[in-house]
Amino acid sequence: MSTASNAAAKSSFQAFMNHPAGPRTVFFWAPLMKWCLVAAGLKDLQRPPEKLSLSQNAALALTGAIWVRYSLVITPVNYSLAAVNGFVGATGVMQLYRIWDWRRNNPEAAAAADAAAKEANATPKVK
């Protein structure tokens, strides 16, 4: 390797390391760790829709959308954060569709599941 290419490689690496959204900042590590949420959402595709949480997936879909917008207006603009949050939102929307479709096709089972959830969340009466 020539000294010119060594210098270019070294300066590229230094530019990456010292970038405002580089590995020395939270702007690098937060999106990297957030991919775990995407992996969990994709893993949940194997779960039956009646076992999925409506409120959890609604929260994932909404926070994904909100954080995509935020990651594009902050300085420095963080495209990796926008990408991961786009996927978080997409997995949330995908699961919400699965829940909606199951409830639409199984109204009796959905009503029974709602009643069981309501009973489980009821405050116990103290005598």
N, C-alpha and C positions, 0 to 999 in steps of 0.2 A: 504494500500500500504506500502510496506516495505521501509526502508530508502535507501536500495540499488537501488530499482526501482525509488524512488524519485530522487536520485542523478543522475541516468542514464537519466531520463526524463529531468531533469534540464540541464544536460550537453548536451543532444541532442538539446534542445531548444537554449541553449547558442551557440552551434556550428552553428546552423542555423542562428541565429541573427548575429553572428560575421563572417560568411562566406564571402569571397571576392566578391561573387555574391549574397549576402543575402539582406534582406529588407532595409538595411541601405545604399544601393548603387543604382546607376542608372541601374546597370546590372540586378536588380530585377524588377524595376518599368517600365523601357522602354518596355520590352517584354509584361508585363502585360497590359499596355495601348495600345500596338500595336495590341492586339487581337481585338480592335474596328475596325481596317481596315479589318480584316478577316470577322467580323460580317457584315460590310457594303458590302463586296464583295459577301457574301452569300445572303444577302438581295437583291442585284442586280440581282440574278438569277430569281427573279420574274419580272424584267423589260423586256420589249420587246427588242430584240437584236438591233433593229434600233435606240434605244434611248441610247445605250451604247457608251462611248467614247473610240475610238481606241487608242488615245495617252495616256489617263489615264491608261487604262488597260495594255498597253505595258510598261508604267513606273512601274506599280505595279509588273508585271512579272519580269522585269529586276532588280529592286531594291530588290525583294525577293531573287533572285538568288545571287546577289552580297553580300547581308547581311548574307545569310546562310554561304557563304564562310568566310566572315569576322568574324562571331561569333565563328567559329571553329579554327581560328588562333590567336585570342586575348588571353591574359592572364588576368584573368582566362577564360578558355573555357566556353562559355555560351550556354548550350544546350537549354535552354528555348528560348533564342533569335533565335537560329537556327531553332527551331520548328515553332515559330510564323512566321518567315520569309519564311520558306518552305510553310506554308499555305497561306501567302500573295502572293507568287509567283504562287502557284497552282490556287488560285482563279483568278489571273490575266490571267493565261494561259487558264483557263476554259472560261473566258469571251471573250478572243481573239478568241477562237474556235467558240463560239456562234456568234460573229460578222462575222467571215470568212464564216461560214456556211450560215448565213442569206444573206450575199452579193453574195455568190455563187448561192443560190437558188432564189434570187430576184434581178437580175442584173438591171432591169429597175428602181425599187424602190431605189436601192443603188446609181445609177447614179443621180436620182433626189435628193436624200438626200445630195450627194456630191455637186451638183450644188447649193442647198439651203445653205449649210454650207459655200461654197466659197463666195456666195453673201452676207451672213451675216457678214463674216469676211473682206469683201472688205472695203478699206479706203474710206470714203465719200469724194466726190470732193467739194472743197470750191470754190464758185463763186465770 
